[in-house]
Amino acid sequence: MELKEFIKEVVKDVVNSIVELDTELKETGAVISPKNVKYKGEGLYERGDIACVHQILFNVAVETTTEKEKSGGIQIKVVGGSIGNSERTNQCTEIRFSLPVIYPSYDVKWI
């Protein structure tokens, strides 16, 4: 899977999970991703006209493969390996980054 497809799928899954959870839990009174609520720490929250920006943290290992033909012949590739006269180099790189996202938010009835 390409890195961009992985990132897109993760963000879509997170956002869709929030929407689905809010719908499924609506009758229980639980609110997933409440609107206009500011986290103050240690379970303390306050009201506010704010949009809460969350960070989705990614720590991804990416593998690249480079092949050089030793002869001018045709290389035959088979799933799980290769047949042919080639030199294969694999390189694994770790990528860490975060993506800021404002999740869908829902109104809260304050008591």
C-alpha positions as CSV (number, residue, x, y, z in Angstrom):
1,M,0.0,0.0,0.0
2,E,1.3,3.4,-0.9
3,L,2.0,5.8,2.1
4,K,-0.6,8.3,0.9
5,E,-3.3,5.6,0.7
6,F,-2.4,4.4,4.2
7,I,-2.7,8.0,5.6
8,K,-6.0,8.6,3.9
9,E,-7.5,5.3,5.1
10,V,-6.3,6.0,8.7
11,V,-7.8,9.5,8.8
12,K,-11.1,8.3,7.2
13,D,-11.4,5.4,9.7
14,V,-10.8,7.7,12.7
15,V,-13.3,10.3,11.5
16,N,-15.9,7.7,10.5
17,S,-15.5,6.0,13.8
18,I,-16.3,9.2,15.6
19,V,-19.5,9.7,13.6
20,E,-20.6,6.1,14.0
21,L,-19.9,6.1,17.7
22,D,-21.9,9.2,18.3
23,T,-24.9,7.8,16.4
24,E,-24.7,4.4,18.2
25,L,-24.3,5.9,21.6
26,K,-26.7,8.9,21.3
27,E,-29.5,7.2,23.4
28,T,-27.0,6.5,26.2
29,G,-26.2,10.2,26.7
30,A,-22.5,9.7,25.8
31,V,-21.0,12.3,23.5
32,I,-18.0,11.5,21.4
33,S,-16.0,14.6,20.4
34,P,-18.1,17.2,22.2
35,K,-18.4,20.6,20.6
36,N,-16.9,23.8,22.3
37,V,-15.2,22.0,25.1
38,K,-11.7,22.8,26.3
39,Y,-9.6,20.2,28.2
40,K,-8.0,21.7,31.2
41,G,-6.2,18.6,32.5
42,E,-7.0,16.0,35.2
43,G,-10.6,15.5,34.1
44,L,-11.3,19.2,34.1
45,Y,-13.1,20.8,31.1
46,E,-14.6,24.2,30.4
47,R,-17.0,25.6,27.9
48,G,-15.6,27.7,25.1
49,D,-16.2,28.8,21.5
50,I,-13.3,26.8,20.2
51,A,-12.5,24.2,17.6
52,C,-10.4,21.5,19.2
53,V,-7.5,20.5,17.0
54,H,-6.3,16.9,17.5
55,Q,-3.0,15.4,16.3
56,I,-3.1,12.0,14.7
57,L,0.4,10.7,15.3
58,F,2.0,8.4,12.7
59,N,5.0,6.2,13.1
60,V,5.4,4.3,9.9
61,A,8.1,2.0,8.6
62,V,8.5,2.4,4.8
63,E,10.4,-0.2,2.7
64,T,11.8,0.7,-0.7
65,T,13.3,-1.9,-3.1
66,T,15.7,-1.1,-5.9
67,E,16.7,-3.7,-8.5
68,K,19.5,-3.5,-11.0
69,E,19.8,-5.9,-13.9
70,K,23.2,-7.6,-14.1
71,S,22.5,-8.7,-17.7
72,G,20.4,-7.2,-20.4
73,G,18.0,-10.2,-20.2
74,I,14.4,-10.3,-19.0
75,Q,13.7,-10.6,-15.3
76,I,10.8,-12.8,-14.2
77,K,9.2,-11.9,-10.9
78,V,7.1,-14.3,-8.8
79,V,5.0,-13.4,-5.8
80,G,7.2,-13.8,-2.8
81,G,10.5,-13.7,-4.6
82,S,12.2,-13.2,-8.0
83,I,13.8,-15.3,-10.6
84,G,16.5,-13.8,-12.7
85,N,20.0,-12.3,-12.6
86,S,19.5,-9.2,-10.6
87,E,20.9,-7.4,-7.6
88,R,18.2,-6.3,-5.1
89,T,18.6,-3.7,-2.5
90,N,16.0,-3.2,0.3
91,Q,16.0,-0.1,2.5
92,C,13.7,0.4,5.4
93,T,13.1,3.9,6.7
94,E,11.1,5.0,9.7
95,I,8.9,8.1,9.3
96,R,7.3,10.0,12.2
97,F,4.9,12.8,11.7
98,S,1.6,14.2,12.9
99,L,-1.5,15.4,11.1
100,P,-3.7,18.1,12.7
101,V,-7.4,17.3,12.3
102,I,-10.5,18.9,13.6
103,Y,-12.9,16.0,14.3
104,P,-16.6,16.2,13.7
105,S,-18.1,17.6,16.9
106,Y,-21.5,17.4,18.6
107,D,-23.4,19.6,20.9
108,V,-23.3,18.9,24.6
109,K,-26.2,19.6,27.0
110,W,-24.5,21.4,30.0
111,I,-26.0,20.8,33.4
